[in-house]
Amino acid sequence: MTTFTALTTLMGKDGAERLGEAMERLNPEPTGIGVFEVEDDSGLWEVGGYFIEKPDSAALDILAAAFGAKPFAVSEIPETDWVAHVKRELAPVEAGRFFVYGSHDADQVPEGSEPLLIEAAMAFGTGHHGTTLGCLRALDRLANEGFVGTSVADIGCGTAVLAMGAARIWPGVVLASDIDEVAVDVAKANVAANNLTGRVRCVEAAGFDNPELTGAGPFDLIFANILKGPLIMLAPDMAANLQAQGYMILSGILNEQADEIVAVYSQNGINLVHREEIGEWTSLTLQKQV
């Protein structure tokens, strides 16, 4: 079935949210509406709707003008079997000792690698994105340098690929948390598929706000592959939950945002050890000095 999208941008959160609410009254009605801040510090917000019928272009023009938004860009999206598409397009990924693959590539797992199975339907967090790849490389580098994580947390875990990577190479239980209930369910499914049940525990939490996390800390390694805003907001809690001389591996950071993240964490006693750019994304390894 063909569907349609209608997207626009405008300045400011309040206007974007009001435009999103106004779109709900369109005829034909959208099946879903999204309002998101553009992650480039420009102040721009994106407002979009999804439709099973072609939207009324005149009504969209009126809305855009009323809210000071750019004209809506309407696109037609043909029906696509996205899982089949991902299977065709996503080849396995090697990140140091780690080999991230879908079940359709199970016969390609190299001998001696640390395999991490992530199904194609769960494409974000497969290792193809520069943030996930950078974090796995950072984990591999720390292990090569002799570090052994004995208490590890993956904050904002998504597919839990980073938590599973740590559980593959070190003993003990790794905690993986996400603010989103669906993400936690996905993480649990991945943990089971990788035969790591009992080695990776998945919990729902905003930051460290969960008794399992507070009871297990402080940690000697914390992953947080999220975004600049949450990373800055969480910096004091991250520092409080990290052991002295412990490490953090952070990503979800655009290259131009990395210096600000480094500065914020330095103010919290956590200093840069290594940084890597992959495409437009930066991954940081930091260490708590006191």
KOLKOL-150727 format. One record per atom (N, C-alpha, C, O): x, y, z; residue in three letters. Coordinates in steps of 0.001 Angstrom, whole numbers, padded with zeros to 6 digits, always signed. Example, Ala and Ser with C-alpha at 12.3 -4.5 7.8 and 13.67 -1.06 7.14 Angstrom:
2
+013190-005690+007800ALA +012300-004500+007800ALA +013200-003300+007800ALA +014236-003319+008465ALA +012850-002250+007080SER +013670-001060+007140SER +012900+000030+007870SER +013409+001138+008039SER 
This chain:
290
+000844-001187+000000MET +000000+000000+000000MET +000883+001242+000000MET +001820+001338+000792MET +000592+002181-000871THR +001329+003432-000935THR +000913+004340+000213THR -000275+004469+000509THR +001880+004963+000851THR +001602+005953+001889THR +002274+007260+001510THR +003043+007329+000551THR +001969+008300+002287PHE +002484+009639+001993PHE +003037+010269+003260PHE +002566+010004+004366PHE +004044+011108+003074THR +004551+011916+004177THR +004437+013385+003791THR +004518+013742+002616THR +004248+014226+004800ALA +004258+015675+004620ALA +005143+016259+005702ALA +004840+016128+006888ALA +006245+016909+005306LEU +007246+017382+006263LEU +007494+018875+006086LEU +007473+019397+004971LEU +007732+019553+007214THR +008105+020960+007181THR +009016+021260+008363THR +009184+020423+009250THR +009598+022443+008377THR +010397+022892+009512THR +010001+024312+009880THR +009525+025083+009047THR +010211+024637+011152LEU +009964+025992+011633LEU +010778+026205+012898LEU +011275+025253+013500LEU +010910+027475+013295MET +011685+027802+014476MET +010827+027670+015731MET +009678+028112+015756MET +011394+027060+016770GLY +010771+027076+018079GLY +009900+025878+018389GLY +009154+025386+017542GLY +010014+025418+019633LYS +009283+024235+020077LYS +007784+024479+020171LYS +006995+023643+019730LYS +007375+025630+020749ASP +005951+025871+020970ASP +005178+025880+019660ASP +004134+025239+019542ASP +005697+026614+018670GLY +005021+026662+017387GLY +004969+025305+016713GLY +003974+024960+016076GLY +006054+024525+016854ALA +006089+023193+016247ALA +005030+022289+016873ALA +004330+021562+016168ALA +004917+022341+018197GLU +003928+021494+018866GLU +002509+021909+018499GLU +001642+021054+018321GLU +002264+023214+018384ARG +000926+023676+018009ARG +000603+023297+016563ARG -000540+022967+016248ARG +001609+023345+015685LEU +001390+022922+014306LEU +001071+021429+014255LEU +000192+021001+013507LEU +001787+020645+015049GLY +001496+019218+015100GLY +000072+018936+015550GLY -000600+018062+015002GLY -000387+019685+016557GLU -001770+019522+017014GLU -002763+019915+015930GLU -003786+019253+015754GLU -002464+020993+015201ALA -003372+021442+014137ALA -003465+020412+013011ALA -004515+020263+012386ALA -002361+019699+012754MET -002374+018690+011691MET -003335+017546+011996MET -003818+016875+011084MET -003613+017324+013287GLU -004521+016242+013657GLU -005940+016486+013140GLU -006734+015550+013040GLU -006262+017743+012810ARG -007611+018079+012358ARG -007727+018091+010838ARG -008768+018471+010303ARG -006675+017681+010139LEU -006721+017642+008679LEU -007676+016554+008188LEU -007967+015586+008890LEU -008142+016746+006980ASN -008961+015737+006305ASN -008413+015576+004877ASN -008491+016520+004090ASN -007857+014393+004521PRO -007804+013163+005312PRO -006875+013289+006534PRO -005902+014042+006523PRO -007202+012545+007560GLU -006440+012593+008794GLU -005106+011869+008633GLU -005034+010850+007946GLU -004057+012381+009257PRO -002784+011631+009277PRO -002888+010427+010203PRO -003611+010463+011199PRO -002169+009368+009875THR -002141+008195+010755THR -001130+008372+011885THR -001162+007635+012870THR -000247+009335+011746GLY +000727+009615+012790GLY +001365+010964+012550GLY +001470+011415+011410GLY +001793+011611+013628ILE +002428+012929+013549ILE +003675+012902+014417ILE +003658+012372+015528ILE +004753+013473+013906GLY +005984+013570+014677GLY +006457+015008+014768GLY +006381+015756+013793GLY +006947+015397+015942VAL +007504+016732+016175VAL +008868+016536+016809VAL +008970+016032+017928VAL +009929+016935+016094PHE +011291+016651+016560PHE +012171+017889+016410PHE +012051+018645+015445PHE +013050+018075+017377GLU +014059+019126+017259GLU +015171+018657+016324GLU +015640+017525+016437GLU +015591+019516+015408VAL +016713+019202+014534VAL +017986+019284+015362VAL +018271+020316+015968VAL +018762+018185+015389GLU +019909+018085+016303GLU +021144+018801+015751GLU +022192+018187+015555GLU +021005+020113+015501ASP +022178+020862+015025ASP +022303+022213+015726ASP +023031+023093+015268ASP +021583+022371+016846ASP +021616+023607+017638ASP +021126+024827+016872ASP +021441+025955+017248ASP +020359+024622+015801SER +019855+025738+015002SER +018561+026311+015554SER +018169+027418+015184SER +017890+025575+016437GLY +016585+025998+016919GLY +015439+025562+016031GLY +014277+025826+016339GLY +015758+024894+014927LEU +014729+024417+014014LEU +014051+023166+014555LEU +014682+022342+015217LEU +012760+023033+014266TRP +011987+021841+014602TRP +011356+021289+013338TRP +010938+022041+012457TRP +011291+019980+013259GLU +010667+019308+012116GLU +009311+018766+012543GLU +009172+018140+013594GLU +008318+019021+011701VAL +006969+018520+011950VAL +006559+017696+010736VAL +006662+018163+009602VAL +006103+016496+010968GLY +005744+015626+009848GLY +004513+014800+010145GLY +004208+014501+011299GLY +003812+014437+009090GLY +002654+013570+009213GLY +002718+012437+008211GLY +003306+012576+007138GLY +002109+011313+008564TYR +002028+010143+007693TYR +000567+009920+007323TYR -000316+010008+008176TYR +000316+009631+006047PHE -001049+009543+005542PHE -001209+008286+004686PHE -000292+007893+003967PHE -002387+007662+004774ILE -002678+006555+003866ILE -003410+007049+002620ILE -003553+006310+001646ILE -003875+008308+002653GLU -004404+008967+001468GLU -003573+010219+001218GLU -002995+010782+002148GLU -003514+010651-000029LYS -002735+011841-000334LYS -003289+013033+000418LYS -004486+013306+000327LYS -002449+013763+001168PRO -002952+014890+001954PRO -003384+016056+001078PRO -002954+016178-000069PRO -004236+016909+001628ASP -004758+018088+000929ASP -003668+019155+000893ASP -003348+019753+001921ASP -003105+019391-000274SER -001979+020330-000387SER -002394+021751-000026SER -001602+022489+000560SER -003620+022150-000362ALA -004080+023504-000022ALA -004174+023675+001490ALA -003776+024707+002031ALA -004703+022658+002168ALA -004795+022732+003625ALA -003414+022793+004263ALA -003214+023511+005243ALA -002459+022044+003715LEU -001088+022090+004237LEU -000460+023461+004023LEU +000249+023964+004894LEU -000719+024065+002867ASP -000182+025409+002595ASP -000727+026417+003596ASP +000006+027286+004071ASP -002016+026302+003918ILE -002633+027223+004871ILE -002003+027052+006257ILE -001703+028034+006935ILE -001807+025797+006668LEU -001189+025543+007970LEU +000235+026090+008034LEU +000618+026723+009018LEU +001012+025846+006992ALA +002398+026328+006971ALA +002437+027846+007097ALA +003238+028388+007859ALA +001580+028525+006357ALA +001547+029984+006410ALA +001100+030476+007785ALA +001634+031458+008300ALA +000126+029798+008373ALA -000410+030230+009668ALA +000619+030129+010778ALA +000598+030925+011717ALA +001516+029165+010683PHE +002488+028942+011755PHE +003901+029408+011389PHE +004846+029164+012139PHE +004046+030066+010257GLY +005364+030560+009859GLY +006346+029464+009524GLY +007552+029617+009715GLY +005827+028353+009022ALA +006677+027228+008654ALA +006998+027264+007167ALA +006337+027962+006399ALA +008002+026519+006771LYS +008302+026365+005351LYS +007175+025561+004696LYS +006487+024804+005380LYS +006976+025711+003397PRO +005952+024901+002728PRO +006200+023410+002954PRO +007347+022963+002947PRO +005140+022650+003151PHE +005267+021215+003362PHE +005808+020536+002102PHE +005404+020850+000982PHE +006727+019605+002316ALA +007199+018741+001232ALA +006441+017426+001336ALA +006574+016707+002326ALA +005652+017112+000325VAL +004845+015900+000320VAL +005539+014847-000537VAL +005922+015120-001675VAL +005697+013651+000006SER +006370+012566-000714SER +005502+011324-000709SER +004797+011046+000261SER +005559+010585-001792GLU +004857+009322-001901GLU +005829+008192-001593GLU +006925+008140-002150GLU +005428+007293-000710ILE +006303+006194-000287ILE +005681+004885-000744ILE +004638+004483-000229ILE +006309+004215-001706PRO +005756+002935-002157PRO +005887+001871-001079PRO +006744+001966-000200PRO +005037+000863-001154GLU +005098-000227-000190GLU +006438-000946-000311GLU +006877-001278-001412GLU +007077-001180+000820THR +008404-001804+000838THR +008465-002851+001943THR +008010-002606+003061THR +009015-003991+001641ASP +009315-004977+002670ASP +010655-004577+003282ASP +011721-004954+002795ASP +010568-003789+004380TRP +011785-003205+004914TRP +012743-004236+005480TRP +013958-004072+005377TRP +012221-005288+006072VAL +013112-006319+006613VAL +013897-006978+005485VAL +015104-007188+005610VAL +013218-007307+004379ALA +013911-007906+003235ALA +014926-006919+002663ALA +016025-007305+002263ALA +014547-005644+002629HIS +015463-004618+002118HIS +016722-004533+002981HIS +017840-004478+002469HIS +016520-004523+004294VAL +017666-004432+005198VAL +018566-005650+005059VAL +019792-005534+005072VAL +017949-006813+004926LYS +018749-008027+004762LYS +019628-007953+003519LYS +020765-008425+003522LYS +019094-007357+002459ARG +019884-007233+001222ARG +021000-006212+001376ARG +022107-006407+000874ARG +020697-005108+002082GLU +021612-003974+002088GLU +022648-004012+003206GLU +023741-003469+003047GLU +022322-004648+004342LEU +023213-004605+005482LEU +024106-005840+005531LEU +023658-006937+005865LEU +025359-005639+005197ALA +026322-006716+005314ALA +026795-006803+006759ALA +026644-005837+007507ALA +027364-007932+007170PRO +027912-008020+008529PRO +028967-006942+008773PRO +029601-006456+007836PRO +029145-006579+010032VAL +030085-005532+010414VAL +031133-006107+011352VAL +030804-006811+012308VAL +032383-005809+011079GLU +033483-006193+011962GLU +033977-004961+012699GLU +034263-003935+012082GLU +034077-005061+014019ALA +034586-003976+014857ALA +035587-004587+015818ALA +035230-005007+016919ALA +036857-004634+015389GLY +037844-005342+016196GLY +037486-006808+016257GLY +037300-007443+015219GLY +037387-007361+017456ARG +037070-008789+017632ARG +035584-009084+017429ARG +035193-010245+017314ARG +034754-008037+017385PHE +033314-008232+017329PHE +032818-008353+015887PHE +033289-007657+014987PHE +031860-009251+015697PHE +031262-009493+014385PHE +029753-009406+014552PHE +029132-010290+015141PHE +029165-008330+014027VAL +027733-008083+014171VAL +027040-008529+012892VAL +027418-008110+011798VAL +026026-009380+013027TYR +025441-009993+011841TYR +023963-010303+012076TYR +023499-010345+013216TYR +023233-010519+010980GLY +021873-011029+011043GLY +021878-012527+010823GLY +022865-013087+010346GLY +020769-013181+011172SER +020725-014645+011071SER +020917-015115+009634SER +021361-016240+009402SER +020579-014245+008652HIS +020764-014625+007255HIS +022240-014697+006874HIS +022577-015215+005810HIS +023128-014180+007736ASP +024572-014232+007480ASP +025283-015099+008521ASP +026480-014926+008751ASP +024567-016020+009146ALA +025161-016845+010209ALA +026329-017679+009697ALA +027231-018013+010465ALA +026324-018020+008412ASP +027399-018847+007864ASP +028678-018049+007617ASP +029693-018624+007222ASP +028647-016735+007844GLN +029825-015904+007591GLN +030597-015542+008852GLN +031591-014821+008772GLN +030167-016020+010011VAL +030835-015654+011264VAL +032253-016206+011266VAL +032431-017421+011177VAL +033281-015340+011366PRO +034662-015828+011319PRO +035036-016600+012585PRO +034582-016275+013683PRO +035844-017595+012417GLU +036341-018350+013565GLU +037177-017431+014449GLU +038013-016673+013958GLU +036944-017507+015750GLY +037716-016708+016695GLY +037142-015339+016973GLY +037655-014619+017830GLY +036079-014955+016263SER +035463-013647+016510SER +034489-013745+017676SER +034161-014838+018138SER +034032-012590+018143GLU +032980-012539+019154GLU +031689-012162+018435GLU +031485-010988+018126GLU +030808-013130+018161PRO +029623-012864+017334PRO +028522-012183+018139PRO +028285-012508+019302PRO +027855-011229+017492LEU +026719-010528+018084LEU +025593-010532+017058LEU +025673-009858+016030LEU +024550-011293+017345LEU +023426-011445+016425LEU +022397-010353+016686LEU +021840-010263+017780LEU +022146-009522+015671ILE +021096-008510+015719ILE +020276-008668+014444ILE +020811-008540+013343ILE +018988-008942+014583GLU +018178-009190+013401GLU +017966-007930+012584GLU +018014-006821+013116GLU +017731-008102+011292ALA +017609-006986+010363ALA +016462-006063+010721ALA +016531-004867+010437ALA +015407-006582+011335ALA +014265-005749+011684ALA +014617-004726+012756ALA +013858-003784+012988ALA +015776-004906+013420MET +016200-004009+014485MET +017417-003247+014011MET +018484-003342+014618MET +017272-002481+012918ALA +018428-001996+012178ALA +019270-001002+012953ALA +020493-001014+012811ALA +018657-000118+013789PHE +019498+000807+014542PHE +020163+000044+015669PHE +019488-000582+016487PHE +021469+000094+015715GLY +022196-000683+016706GLY +022769-001956+016145GLY +023183-002834+016903GLY +022804-002080+014810THR +023392-003268+014211THR +024898-003149+014053THR +025570-004136+013754THR +025431-001955+014249GLY +026859-001746+014029GLY +027143-000978+012764GLY +028268-000519+012565GLY +026141-000821+011889HIS +026355-000075+010654HIS +026396+001426+010916HIS +027056+002165+010186HIS +025701+001878+011944HIS +025720+003293+012275HIS +027061+003631+012916HIS +027592+002850+013705HIS +027612+004810+012571GLY +028937+005187+013057GLY +029047+005235+014561GLY +030130+005025+015108GLY +027933+005513+015253THR +027992+005581+016717THR +028198+004199+017328THR +029054+004021+018194THR +027416+003224+016880THR +027540+001869+017415THR +028890+001266+017064THR +029544+000652+017907THR +029301+001442+015822LEU +030600+000927+015385LEU +031725+001539+016208LEU +032644+000834+016626LEU +031657+002850+016442GLY +032694+003519+017224GLY +032762+003002+018651GLY +033849+002836+019203GLY +031600+002746+019252CYS +031580+002228+020626CYS +032160+000818+020705CYS +032899+000500+021637CYS +031827-000024+019729LEU +032378-001376+019728LEU +033896-001348+019530LEU +034618-002126+020153LEU +034367-000470+018681ARG +035816-000336+018503ARG +036475+000147+019790ARG +037557-000321+020145ARG +035839+001072+020483ALA +036388+001570+021743ALA +036430+000459+022786ALA +037403+000344+023532ALA +035376-000361+022843LEU +035361-001505+023760LEU +036494-002466+023432LEU +037201-002922+024330LEU +036668-002773+022164ASP +037745-003669+021739ASP +039110-003100+022115ASP +039994-003836+022555ASP +039278-001794+021942ARG +040561-001155+022252ARG +040861-001235+023753ARG +041987-001551+024138ARG +039869-000952+024602LEU +040088-001049+026042LEU +040490-002465+026443LEU +041405-002659+027243LEU +039791-003455+025877ALA +040110-004845+026196ALA +041523-005199+025743ALA +042244-005905+026449ALA +041917-004714+024575ASN +043272-004976+024075ASN +044335-004352+024972ASN +045460-004846+025050ASN +043972-003266+025647GLU +044918-002588+026541GLU +044970-003235+027929GLU +045715-002787+028801GLU +044175-004291+028125GLY +044234-005036+029382GLY +043132-004724+030367GLY +043083-005329+031438GLY +042248-003802+030044PHE +041153-003483+030958PHE +040151-004632+030975PHE +039821-005196+029932PHE +039674-004971+032160VAL +038638-005990+032337VAL +037493-005362+033124VAL +037662-004974+034279VAL +036333-005268+032489GLY +035184-004691+033165GLY +034540-005695+034100GLY +034182-006797+033684GLY +034391-005318+035373THR +033755-006207+036348THR +032361-005723+036728THR +031563-006498+037256THR +032056-004448+036468SER +030715-003907+036704SER +030428-002920+035576SER +030973-001817+035553SER +029577-003321+034652VAL +029367-002592+033398VAL +027893-002243+033244VAL +027021-003065+033524VAL +027620-001021+032797ALA +026247-000576+032527ALA +026181+000035+031136ALA +027092+000746+030712ALA +025088-000251+030431ASP +024818+000311+029109ASP +023550+001151+029246ASP +022445+000613+029315ASP +023718+002475+029283ILE +022608+003400+029528ILE +022047+003865+028181ILE +022783+004386+027343ILE +020739+003673+027982GLY +020151+003955+026668GLY +020551+002874+025692GLY +021072+003164+024616GLY +020310+001622+026062CYS +020960+000481+025405CYS +020430+000172+024005CYS +021146-000449+023219CYS +019198+000581+023660GLY +018673+000222+022343GLY +018620-001286+022166GLY +017926-001977+022912GLY +019340-001794+021192THR +019363-003236+020925THR +020173-004026+021946THR +020136-005256+021943THR +020907-003335+022824ALA +021797-003943+023830ALA +023053-004537+023217ALA +023702-005380+023836ALA +023406-004110+022009VAL +024579-004691+021358VAL +025856-004392+022141VAL +026753-005234+022188VAL +025958-003209+022756LEU +027170-002875+023514LEU +027255-003692+024799LEU +028322-004194+025152LEU +026128-003821+025495ALA +026105-004646+026698ALA +026470-006083+026368ALA +027212-006725+027111ALA +025950-006590+025254MET +026254-007963+024860MET +027719-008116+024486MET +028326-009151+024762MET +028295-007089+023858GLY +029720-007144+023536GLY +030567-007281+024782GLY +031509-008072+024817GLY +030228-006499+025822ALA +030966-006598+027084ALA +030778-007968+027727ALA +031727-008538+028265ALA +029552-008498+027672ALA +029281-009808+028269ALA +029988-010929+027523ALA +030294-011967+028111ALA +030251-010733+026241ARG +030967-011746+025456ARG +032406-011929+025929ARG +032952-013031+025863ARG +033017-010847+026405ILE +034463-010919+026665ILE +034831-010900+028143ILE +035964-011220+028501ILE +033870-010524+029018TRP +034183-010445+030444TRP +033164-011227+031265TRP +032008-011341+030859TRP +033573-011770+032413PRO +032621-012457+033297PRO +031730-011447+034005PRO +031939-010239+033901PRO +030758-011940+034709GLY +029875-011061+035461GLY +028633-010694+034670GLY +028463-011098+033520GLY +027770-009919+035312VAL +026490-009518+034725VAL +026572-008067+034291VAL +027013-007209+035056VAL +026148-007790+033069VAL +026100-006435+032523VAL +024655-005947+032608VAL +023726-006672+032254VAL +024473-004708+033084LEU +023144-004108+033144LEU +022915-003241+031912LEU +023760-002416+031563LEU +021775-003429+031254ALA +021408-002648+030076ALA +020077-001974+030363ALA +019112-002639+030737ALA +020017-000659+030190SER +018783+000054+030502SER +018381+000947+029343SER +019220+001405+028568SER +017077+001185+029239ASP +016563+002128+028252ASP +015301+002758+028816ASP +014573+002137+029591ASP +015053+004000+028417ILE +013867+004716+028884ILE +012606+004221+028202ILE +011499+004451+028690ILE +012770+003537+027067ASP +011647+003102+026248ASP +011323+001632+026500ASP +012199+000775+026382ASP +010092+001342+026841GLU +009689-000028+027166GLU +009884-000973+025988GLU +010297-002119+026168GLU +009583-000487+024767VAL +009742-001328+023579VAL +011215-001671+023368VAL +011551-002805+023028VAL +012092-000684+023573ALA +013527-000941+023426ALA +013996-001990+024422ALA +014832-002829+024088ALA +013471-001954+025629VAL +013850-002959+026626VAL +013407-004346+026172VAL +014144-005318+026340VAL +012209-004445+025600ASP +011742-005736+025081ASP +012629-006233+023945ASP +012946-007420+023869ASP +013032-005304+023051VAL +013938-005663+021960VAL +015273-006142+022522VAL +015826-007143+022065VAL +015782-005421+023513ALA +017053-005805+024126ALA +016965-007205+024728ALA +017880-008010+024554ALA +015879-007499+025431LYS +015719-008828+026040LYS +015685-009915+024961LYS +016265-010987+025134LYS +015005-009630+023852ALA +014947-010612+022770ALA +016338-010859+022187ALA +016692-012001+021894ALA +017123-009804+022020ASN +018474-009959+021494ASN +019362-010740+022461ASN +020155-011584+022044ASN +019223-010456+023743VAL +020011-011162+024747VAL +019711-012663+024688VAL +020622-013489+024743VAL +018440-013001+024577ALA +018067-014414+024489ALA +018602-015041+023211ALA +019092-016170+023237ALA +018516-014323+022089ALA +018977-014856+020807ALA +020477-015099+020804ALA +020973-015944+020059ALA +021207-014351+021645ASN +022657-014506+021730ASN +023096-015406+022882ASN +024276-015456+023229ASN +022131-016118+023473ASN +022422-017042+024576ASN +023137-016349+025739ASN +024045-016904+026357ASN +022694-015115+026015LEU +023298-014346+027096LEU +022310-014065+028221LEU +022550-013194+029059LEU +021211-014793+028242THR +020250-014642+029333THR +020934-014941+030669THR +021591-015969+030829THR +020770-014039+031605GLY +021453-014167+032889GLY +022779-013437+032929GLY +023276-013119+034009GLY +023362-013166+031770ARG +024623-012419+031682ARG +024377-010940+031403ARG +025176-010091+031797ARG +023276-010631+030725VAL +022867-009243+030489VAL +021458-009091+031043VAL +020539-009788+030615VAL +021288-008174+032000ARG +019966-007899+032556ARG +019462-006584+031996ARG +020172-005579+032037ARG +018246-006581+031473CYS +017673-005416+030811CYS +016583-004820+031687CYS +015671-005523+032121CYS +016681-003512+031947VAL +015715-002846+032811VAL +015263-001545+032155VAL +015983-000958+031347VAL +014057-001105+032516GLU +013540+000174+032038GLU +013933+001253+033036GLU +013674+001123+034232GLU +014564+002327+032542ALA +015026+003381+033448ALA +015293+004652+032667ALA +015715+004611+031511ALA +015041+005784+033311ALA +015488+007078+032801ALA +016824+007366+033470ALA +016878+007622+034673ALA +017884+007326+032706GLY +019209+007474+033299GLY +019500+006322+034245GLY +019443+005157+033850GLY +019813+006648+035503PHE +020132+005622+036507PHE +018973+005394+037480PHE +019154+004785+038535PHE +017793+005881+037125ASP +016655+005835+038032ASP +015997+004458+038027ASP +014885+004286+037526ASP +016699+003493+038588ASN +016195+002144+038733ASN +016975+001481+039867ASN +018200+001592+039904ASN +016306+000802+040785PRO +017020+000226+041936PRO +018090-000787+041548PRO +019083-000936+042260PRO +017902-001491+040423GLU +018948-002434+040008GLU +020221-001697+039638GLU +021320-002165+039935GLU +020079-000538+038984LEU +021259+000244+038603LEU +021917+000866+039833LEU +023134+000778+040002LEU +021123+001486+040677THR +021715+002132+041853THR +022311+001100+042804THR +023294+001379+043491THR +021724-000083+042845GLY +022257-001119+043717GLY +023535-001743+043198GLY +024352-002223+043984GLY +023724-001744+041882ALA +024903-002387+041289ALA +026099-001457+041176ALA +027236-001923+041096ALA +025864-000151+041167GLY +026959+000793+040999GLY +027773+000978+042281GLY +027427+000424+043325GLY +028851+001756+042198PRO +029340+002406+040987PRO +029987+001410+040024PRO +030450+000342+040425PRO +030006+001786+038749PHE +030473+000905+037689PHE +031901+001253+037281PHE +032360+002381+037465PHE +032592+000261+036721ASP +033927+000566+036202ASP +033908+000837+034696ASP +034918+001262+034136ASP +032773+000599+034037LEU +032606+000977+032633LEU +031135+001304+032401LEU +030249+000524+032751LEU +030892+002462+031809ILE +029540+002871+031437ILE +029524+003217+029955ILE +030328+004024+029489ILE +028602+002601+029217PHE +028313+003000+027841PHE +027124+003958+027854PHE +026201+003794+028652PHE +027145+004953+026976ALA +025959+005783+026733ALA +026021+006252+025287ALA +026680+007243+024970ALA +025335+005537+024427ASN +025249+005892+023011ASN +023875+006508+022799ASN +022950+005839+022338ASN +023746+007785+023136ILE +022441+008448+023079ILE +022548+009715+022233ILE +022828+009605+021039ILE +022344+010888+022773LEU +022448+012138+022035LEU +023077+013200+022926LEU +023176+013031+024142LEU +023498+014294+022305LYS +024191+015358+023027LYS +023404+015855+024232LYS +023952+015925+025332LYS +022123+016204+024049GLY +021335+016766+025138GLY +021281+015866+026355GLY +021630+016303+027451GLY +020847+014601+026194PRO +020833+013699+027352PRO +022214+013451+027943PRO +022341+013307+029159PRO +023246+013399+027116LEU +024598+013185+027638LEU +025012+014331+028562LEU +025610+014104+029614LEU +024690+015558+028162ILE +025024+016709+029005ILE +024199+016679+030286ILE +024733+016893+031374ILE +022904+016416+030164MET +022014+016392+031321MET +022439+015318+032328MET +022346+015524+033538MET +022908+014170+031820LEU +023266+013048+032678LEU +024683+013128+033241LEU +025053+012303+034076LEU +025478+014094+032808ALA +026894+014118+033184ALA +027123+013986+034699ALA +027940+013158+035103ALA +026439+014763+035557PRO +026684+014595+037003PRO +026329+013201+037507PRO +027066+012631+038312PRO +025199+012639+037041ASP +024822+011284+037458ASP +025799+010246+036925ASP +026118+009275+037611ASP +026270+010450+035708MET +027255+009525+035143MET +028514+009522+036006MET +029064+008465+036317MET +028962+010716+036388ALA +030162+010810+037214ALA +029948+010152+038570ALA +030833+009463+039078ALA +028770+010363+039157ALA +028488+009803+040482ALA +028412+008283+040460ALA +028664+007630+041473ALA +028066+007722+039309ASN +027901+006269+039207ASN +029107+005566+038590ASN +029042+004373+038294ASN +030204+006293+038395LEU +031425+005707+037842LEU +032493+005619+038917LEU +032721+006580+039653LEU +033148+004471+039009GLN +034230+004289+039965GLN +035426+005172+039609GLN +035595+005567+038456GLN +036239+005471+040596ALA +037518+006133+040335ALA +038344+005270+039394ALA +038433+004057+039579ALA +038936+005876+038409GLN +039712+005228+037348GLN +038833+004430+036379GLN +039347+003750+035491GLN +037530+004512+036546GLY +036639+003829+035618GLY +036520+004556+034293GLY +036913+005716+034171GLY +035972+003863+033295TYR +035887+004397+031935TYR +034439+004629+031515TYR +033515+003981+032007TYR +034274+005565+030599MET +033017+005770+029895MET +033279+005715+028399MET +034304+006192+027913MET +032335+005128+027682ILE +032347+005153+026228ILE +031052+005834+025800ILE +029962+005303+026011ILE +031182+007014+025198LEU +030034+007841+024847LEU +029942+008036+023347LEU +030962+008177+022673LEU +028731+008046+022823SER +028534+008396+021416SER +027108+008899+021225SER +026416+009232+022187SER +026681+008949+019954GLY +025477+009684+019605GLY +025810+011157+019467GLY +024940+012015+019614GLY +027078+011449+019183ILE +027616+012808+019210ILE +028072+013193+017804ILE +028922+012518+017222ILE +027517+014269+017258LEU +028023+014784+015998LEU +029438+015324+016206LEU +029781+015785+017295LEU +030250+015265+015158ASN +031655+015668+015291ASN +031805+017067+015888ASN +032677+017308+016722ASN +030942+017984+015450GLU +031064+019367+015922GLU +030573+019543+017362GLU +030773+020601+017958GLU +029938+018524+017917GLN +029460+018585+019305GLN +030458+017987+020299GLN +030306+018148+021510GLN +031463+017307+019790ALA +032328+016506+020662ALA +033093+017350+021671ALA +033208+016955+022832ALA +033619+018503+021262ASP +034402+019321+022189ASP +033561+019781+023374ASP +034056+019840+024500ASP +032301+020107+023130GLU +031426+020533+024223GLU +031185+019387+025211GLU +031192+019593+026425GLU +030971+018177+024677ILE +030781+017015+025551ILE +032032+016773+026384ILE +031941+016536+027589ILE +033197+016830+025751VAL +034460+016631+026470VAL +034603+017656+027590VAL +035018+017309+028696VAL +034262+018917+027315ALA +034393+019969+028316ALA +033451+019733+029496ALA +033850+019889+030650ALA +032207+019359+029209VAL +031228+019125+030278VAL +031675+017981+031180VAL +031587+018078+032404VAL +032155+016901+030575TYR +032562+015754+031392TYR +033854+016032+032144TYR +034055+015523+033247TYR +034732+016838+031553SER +035949+017231+032256SER +035613+018009+033529SER +036276+017849+034554SER +034584+018846+033458GLN +034144+019597+034637GLN +033625+018673+035731GLN +033577+019047+036903GLN +033238+017465+035337ASN +032747+016476+036299ASN +033819+015444+036660ASN +033510+014394+037224ASN +035069+015745+036335GLY +036178+014884+036738GLY +036419+013691+035843GLY +037084+012736+036244GLY +035883+013735+034626ILE +036018+012611+033695ILE +036688+013145+032433ILE +036111+013968+031723ILE +037893+012684+032157ASN +038714+013294+031114ASN +038882+012399+029891ASN +038803+011173+029977ASN +039110+013031+028776LEU +039227+012344+027494LEU +040469+011460+027444LEU +041565+011877+027818LEU +040271+010236+026976VAL +041367+009299+026739VAL +041554+009060+025249VAL +042685+008991+024767VAL +040450+008934+024514HIS +040528+008633+023084HIS +039258+009120+022400HIS +038177+009095+022989HIS +039394+009560+021162ARG +038226+009917+020361ARG +038401+009385+018954ARG +039516+009324+018434ARG +037285+009000+018338GLU +037317+008493+016972GLU +036126+009055+016209GLU +034995+009036+016695GLU +036395+009551+015015GLU +035344+010024+014131GLU +035075+008979+013061GLU +036002+008492+012413GLU +033814+008636+012879ILE +033375+007746+011801ILE +032256+008472+011075ILE +031150+008603+011598ILE +032544+008941+009877GLY +031583+009760+009170GLY +031337+011043+009948GLY +032286+011740+010307GLY +030078+011364+010212GLU +029741+012597+010916GLU +029638+012413+012428GLU +029269+013343+013146GLU +029965+011208+012912TRP +029767+010885+014321TRP +031088+010669+015051TRP +032042+010136+014485TRP +031134+011088+016309THR +032301+010923+017172THR +031973+009990+018326THR +030896+010076+018916THR +032902+009099+018646SER +032817+008255+019844SER +033955+008629+020770SER +035095+008782+020334SER +033645+008778+022053LEU +034619+009226+023038LEU +034848+008154+024093LEU +033902+007526+024569LEU +036111+007951+024453THR +036470+007150+025623THR +037041+008112+026656THR +037976+008862+026374THR +036463+008080+027865LEU +036884+008972+028940LEU +037162+008166+030198LEU +036712+007029+030333LEU +037912+008769+031120GLN +038262+008082+032370GLN +038108+009024+033543GLN +038476+010196+033461GLN +037566+008517+034629LYS +037409+009289+035850LYS +038731+009313+036600LYS +039325+008266+036855LYS +039184+010493+036948GLN +040512+010615+037510GLN +040542+010535+039035GLN +041583+010234+039618GLN +039412+010802+039684VAL +039414+010790+041152VAL +038242+009945+041645VAL +038052+009797+042852VAL 
